[in-house]
Structures are given as structure tokens and as C-alpha cells.
């Protein structure tokens, strides 16, 4: 049985009439950039996230960049973040001439080790980007208290985590000073193309960010700041408004599949000394990825691909060891838990439409690798 890592066609088939009607309405409107369709989605997204306001933007990468720009981050400022993340987290820092500073991860969650993060804050720290990796909440309370005491901006990189919650029921993007989301098609809430969202606490911040989104312009051709073209297309906003109505059900499907993997792995007799399953932890994990720790990860990945089982490595290289950051002097061993995770992690299918039979097929393929056949 072939099992893809993600099957967006199955999602599309469920709601295609609504999606196509929403897209056609935009096409017929002649209003393709920003406008009421985007504003409606922004209101819906802000309410869903529990944020003061939300701005539709061109991508999750640009949402991070805009948050740093609005926070006044510039050359020689330090921005603290995790070394175990997607490159966009660090790329936004470097593009502004700031210096990324890293902290190690908690091996159980793959998120910031909060103690390590707090210890890495210096007098030059201008902002902190905390990543809710794989859809699991990254603890923020102690970190936020330190940031607010010292006048440091806290940005939540929630690209993979829309709808994730902490133990208090607070949603990603509602706690820090900014929240950055991605609507890349593979996300739990994915567009039919690129798109992103920036959440903020208040109307004054929202007004500043709106200026940044459209070249700092208001009214037309009068530019108050140097911004960029960070606008969300109305077509993507219309699609996202439809999909947002189904998001809670998709979260529930992913969480159910994550729980069911324990039984599938037990039935297939996957060796527990070779493979460790993720745990949901406190709050609500939305499982944008279902990420294992595996012995001989690369061998297992090759085996699964031979068996037509979808799997991927998020992420095989820590940020401090990326070639484009080589001049900053980081070496192997600087962040041992993150580096170990990069050697061991493997993500397997968890999308809502995945069947129990498909999950058992995945588990049996993993078990077969460790049996040597």
C-alpha cells in the first residue's frame, strides 16, 4: 500500500464546491489585492487566534520580517531564537542586518529549552523569536516576563501552529507581541499558494504594520516609512476563509491519528528502543508534523521511500551549522540536543484523511526495517 506524506487532493474533494465558489466570486469581483475579502478573513483569523488584530500578508517568512521591522530591529541588534527550525526564522533576522543568537532545545518537545533561552539573553538582545515547532506550544510565560521586564520584543513563530494551545487554553499568536503564521499549502490551514498572517495585540500596532505591508503608503503615493510588498491576495483570503471553517475538524483528525499510532506501532511490534513517538504534552498539540526519533534515521528514510511510504526530515541541519552562517563561528557541539535531533528526527503521515489501515502499513514498514527485512 502506498501512503503519501500528505494528500491535499482528499482535502480538496471534501470542500471543492465551496472553494471553487469562493474563488470564482473573487475572479468575478475584479478586486484581487487586499479589500473586503482580505479584511473579512483577518477578522475571522484574529477571533480564531484570540489576538487583538490580524493582518493578511504574503507569506509566513514575510510575517516574521514585518514583525522585526516594526519592532525596530536593525544592524548589530541581537535576536535570540532556536537553532532547530526552518530557515525563514533566521533569514528574517539576517536580512535586517541583525545577529541571530541561538539557544538549545528541550529534547522531549523540540522547542526552546526555556532556561537556556533566558540564559542566552544579553544587553544587546532586541527581540526573541520563539518557535511553536511541529504544532506544539512552546512555553512562553517565564520568557515573556523576562522580555517585558527588559524591553525586549517577543515574536511567536507559529508558522506550523495555528490553533495550538497552552495548558491555559491560550492560542498561538495571542501571547507574544507578534505572532507569525504561514499558509503554505502543507500547513494545517493551507492556502492554494503562498500566504501568511501577522497577529498583534492592539490597533495601534496593526496600523503601523498595515503601512509596512504596502510600501509604507497612505494615501496612495505618500510614503511614511520604507515598507514592502507584503500583501495577501484576495483569492487566497477567500480560500482560507472557507478552510478556516473546517480547521477544528482537521485538528481533531490529526490528533486522533497521532493517538492511534501508539496502537499501530504496538501491533506492528516496532521496537521501542529504536523509535520514540512524540507525546502531546500539556495544552493542545495540532500535529502539523508527527515526528519520531529514530535509530539509523537515514537508513529508515531510504527504506520507507522504497516501500512508497511518505516520510521527511524536518530538519536535517541546525541553523548554526548552515553554510551561509559559517562566518559567525558556530561549531559542531555548540547545541548538542538540537544537533542530536537533527540526526534522529523523521516525520511520517498524520493528515486528517489518513486511515487506520494506512497507519498500520506505515508501522509495519518501520518494524520491517528494524527486523532487517
Buried (B, 14 or more C-beta within 10 A) or exposed (E): EEBBBBBBEEBEEBBEEBBEEBBEEBEEBEEEEBEEBBBBBBEBBBEBBBBBBBBBBBBBBBBBBBBBBBBEBEEEBBBBBBBBBBBBBBBBBBEBEBBBBBBBBBBBBBBBBBEBBBEBBEEEBBBBBBBBBBBBBBBBEEBBEBBEEEEBBBBBBBBBBBBBBBEEEBBBBBBBBBBBBBBBBBBBBBBBEBBBBBBBBEEEBBEBBBBBBBBBBEEEEEEEEEBBEBBBBBBBBBBBBBBBEBBEEBBEBBBBBBEBBEEBBEEBEBEEEBBBBBEBBEBBBBBBBBBBBBBEBEEBBEBBEEBEBBBBBBBEBBBBBBEEBEEEEBEEEBBEBBBBBBEBBBBBBBBBBBEEEBBBBBBBBBBBBBEEE
